[in-house]
Amino acid sequence: MQRHNFDPRSAPRHVAKVRVLYVAKGQARAVDADCQNISTEGLFVKTHKRGPDAGTPVSLLLQFDGAEKELMVQGVVRWQGAVRSLEDGTEGAGMGIQFTEMEPPVREFLEKTIGEIEGH
């Protein structure tokens, strides 16, 4: 599987409970998804069905578990893949999304929140 120059190890990944609503370019409505892992550079989301193709711009609304603030960020789908649950062996779809744009206060909040996850 080609990852289109997106190295998922360029920033440490962290497991976090994050609700993700995303809207792909040309999509009529938001899709609710679960974050499998996140970094300051991007995230991997589990989806119920195949998501947008690689290269598709997406708008994301992130809600961290226990946080009152929601984050709006822009990204691009970098790759699609299958997800296999270690708990029950079920399979599903998922996609890696690289963040492309976010306001400085949003980046600061994201870095702080991920830093708190690292500390636990």
Stockholm file with secondary structure:
# STOCKHOLM 1.0

chainA/1-120         MQRHNFDPRSAPRHVAKVRVLYVAKGQARAVDADCQNISTEGLFVKTHKRGPDAGTPVSLLLQFDGAEKELMVQGVVRWQGAVRSLEDGTEGAGMGIQFTEMEPPVREFLEKTIGEIEGH
#=GR chainA/1-120 SS CCCTTCCTTSSCCBCCCEEEEEEETTCSSCEEEEEEEECSSEEEEEESSCCSCTTCEEEEEEEETTCSCEEEEEEEEEEEEEEECTTTCCEEEEEEEEEEECCHHHHHHHHHHHHHHHHC
#=GC SS_cons         CCCTTCCTTSSCCBCCCEEEEEEETTCSSCEEEEEEEECSSEEEEEESSCCSCTTCEEEEEEEETTCSCEEEEEEEEEEEEEEECTTTCCEEEEEEEEEEECCHHHHHHHHHHHHHHHHC
//
